[in-house]
Amino acid sequence: MATGYDIRYNLLNDARSMLYEKWHRDIETIRYNAGAKNEQIPDMPEPPTAAQIKALAEELYEFVQRK
């Protein structure tokens, strides 16, 4: 059985994965759209911050805690 620490660790990793996957999709979309329009690639979005990852993990944890 998973401990509270295991659950929080897994949620933190899940949040990180979710945000980084979205970030990579956003970059690919920007590159694709720029290429399709023969435009210069604009500035890329910043990668997710630790604060954003923590905030999403906390949101996921709240959902898990609901009855």
Backbone torsions as a table, in degrees:
resi	resn	phi	psi	omega
1	MET	NA	138.8	-178.1
2	ALA	-76.4	141.1	175.6
3	THR	-84.6	171.3	176.2
4	GLY	-58.9	-36.9	178.7
5	TYR	-65.4	-41.7	178.7
6	ASP	-61.4	-43.1	-179.3
7	ILE	-63.7	-46.7	180.0
8	ARG	-64.5	-39.8	178.1
9	TYR	-62.1	-45.7	179.4
10	ASN	-64.2	-39.9	178.4
11	LEU	-66.2	-37.3	177.3
12	LEU	-63.7	-44.1	177.6
13	ASN	-65.3	-39.5	177.8
14	ASP	-63.3	-43.8	179.6
15	ALA	-62.2	-43.8	179.0
16	ARG	-60.7	-46.0	179.4
17	SER	-62.3	-44.1	-179.8
18	MET	-60.5	-45.4	-177.5
19	LEU	-70.8	-39.0	179.3
20	TYR	-70.4	-35.2	175.7
21	GLU	-63.9	-41.9	177.5
22	LYS	-63.8	-42.3	179.4
23	TRP	-60.1	-45.2	178.9
24	HIS	-64.7	-40.3	177.2
25	ARG	-62.7	-41.5	179.0
26	ASP	-61.5	-42.9	179.0
27	ILE	-63.3	-45.3	179.4
28	GLU	-62.6	-38.3	178.2
29	THR	-64.8	-43.4	178.7
30	ILE	-61.9	-45.8	179.6
31	ARG	-63.5	-43.3	-179.7
32	TYR	-62.9	-47.9	-178.6
33	ASN	-63.9	-39.3	178.6
34	ALA	-65.7	-41.0	179.3
35	GLY	-66.8	-38.7	-179.6
36	ALA	-66.8	-28.8	-179.1
37	LYS	-101.2	4.5	-176.6
38	ASN	52.7	43.1	178.9
39	GLU	-107.9	160.9	174.6
40	GLN	-70.0	143.3	179.6
41	ILE	-69.6	124.9	-179.2
42	PRO	-73.6	176.8	176.6
43	ASP	-56.3	138.7	-179.0
44	MET	-84.9	151.9	177.2
45	PRO	-67.0	152.6	177.6
46	GLU	-72.9	148.3	176.0
47	PRO	-67.1	162.1	179.7
48	PRO	-59.5	143.9	178.7
49	THR	-92.3	165.2	177.0
50	ALA	-60.3	-37.0	179.8
51	ALA	-64.9	-40.4	178.4
52	GLN	-65.9	-41.1	179.2
53	ILE	-63.7	-45.3	179.7
54	LYS	-62.5	-42.2	-179.2
55	ALA	-62.6	-42.8	178.9
56	LEU	-67.8	-40.3	178.2
57	ALA	-61.1	-41.2	177.8
58	GLU	-64.4	-38.9	177.8
59	GLU	-64.1	-43.3	178.3
60	LEU	-65.1	-38.7	179.8
61	TYR	-64.8	-40.2	177.1
62	GLU	-60.4	-40.7	179.2
63	PHE	-63.1	-42.6	-179.6
64	VAL	-65.0	-34.8	-176.7
65	GLN	-75.6	-20.8	180.0
66	ARG	-63.2	147.1	178.1
67	LYS	-105.5	NA	NA
